[in-house]
Amino acid sequence: MTVLANKTGEHIPKGIDSRKSPAIRTLAEAKSGNFDHEFLQEEIANERKIIAVLQHEASHGTNPDMKEWAGKMVATRQEELQKAEALMK
């Protein structure tokens, strides 16, 4: 992914700024019994957003390398979503 980002001129952040992420603050404050459930809810929501962005890029992107990469990543992210959803049951 770094190679592709460099090729397209995009920047990949080195980390997450927890001060700017309500989800991280919520998880940091979660009680131990609720943490797993809240984490999975956040993970599922994020995977759905990622899949939507990847599908849009694969269908409507203008950079052929990005379109190809996004198309390949959709299946991987869908597998991760299925795993997270299975853990919620």
HELIX and SHEET records of a PDB file:
HELIX    1   1 THR A    2  THR A    8  1                                   7    
HELIX    2   2 SER A   18  LYS A   20  5                                   3    
HELIX    3   3 PRO A   22  GLU A   29  1                                   8    
HELIX    4   4 SER A   32  HIS A   60  1                                  29    
HELIX    5   5 PRO A   64  MET A   88  1                                  25    
END                                                                             
